[in-house]
């Protein structure tokens, strides 16, 4: 299908300025067709002229580049006890963000109301209208039916089951709203930012809960009902008889999640209520805390051993708040995975700490929103509906070439991970 202007934008999103002749050579289209499509993108401000290419003897050819400042994406990473909300440009670069302590158990209206209010404040900060937002991406700490954006029987989210998150947010922002599990968006964010060449990886979040985002063959795996990667409720041997908040016993989360570690340290007479307390004790050199985190790593490794045998990833990235305890958690994971998995499955396996850290989720939510909004067909449809003299928010055109060359573009492969069914 000829997606016209959208296909040209897809090419230009790699950050390289090009001439009309360059684009004609890449696409095989005639100069007239290229010019027509580019005019639509120029009207939208999605493409802008930059400094001329070197002359070859005639009139210099004007180069054109993707303008990531033309519009905004809204991104939210909502965890069990904290939430981060940000505005990004169309390259995924965070412009402004806020992180606050917020209990997911407060319910959808309270959490999403705070999200909308915070985004409105961010728009005032960057002095941009709400109409500049092209889409909203949201990560939630539980299973989500991605095609509808509704949480599905989330174990730690009372009042959220079946709640129409997109419809609620669209009362404030009349744009597509995409919702996914928080670990899935962390996997997208970590991969796009730090590991763009990895097509088979697991992102493991270890915090209040334990979950994973699985990328296999370059595609994020959500499963039939959005429950793929819910590894915190896999049974492990040391958890036998231990009650989990999901209602089962022996779950990994019940012995290796942050609340479980804090409880075990309190039994030893230490002051530990939260995961942050556990991390502080580890960083202070407390031997009991170090041993508890190391053992949690071994327990997590027992679960990952199964995942390695089934998925055969080349990379396991460990993130979440407990990953901030340093190498102690990673060492425990490696100890079990490398010992118990087959040599064939681990010969090229890298187990490492998240490089993106706390930003992985909100970056991934932004990616999810941007890839949906800038899919070639949507851009083409929007361009053909755009009236003459359309929106042209380029800020300082002098900075566009620098932005185009230095911003980290989102990989085309990420577009394949976005579900097209949302409004």
Buried (B, 14 or more C-beta within 10 A) or exposed (E): EEBBBBBBBBBBBEBBBBBBEBBBEEBEBEEEBBBEBBBBBBBBBBBBBBEEBEEEEEEEBEBBBBBBBBBBBBBBBBBBBBBBBBBBBBBBBBBBBBBEEBBBBEBBEBBBBBBBEBBEEBBEEEEBEBEBBBBBBBBBBBBBBBEBBBBBBBBBBEBBBEBBBBEBBBEBBEBBBBBBBBBBBBBBBBBBBBBBEBBBBBBBBBBBBBBBBBBBEBEBBBEEEBBBBBBBBBBBEBBEEBEBBBEBEBBBBBBBBBBBBBEBBEEEEBEBEBBBBBBBBBEEEBEBBBBBBBBBBBBBBBBBBBBBEEBBBBBBBBBBBBBBBBEBBBBBBBBBBBEBBEEEBBEEBBBEBBEBBBBBBBBBBBBBBBBBBBBBBBBBBBBEEBEEEBBBBBBEEEEBBEBBEEBBBBBEBBBEBBBEEBE
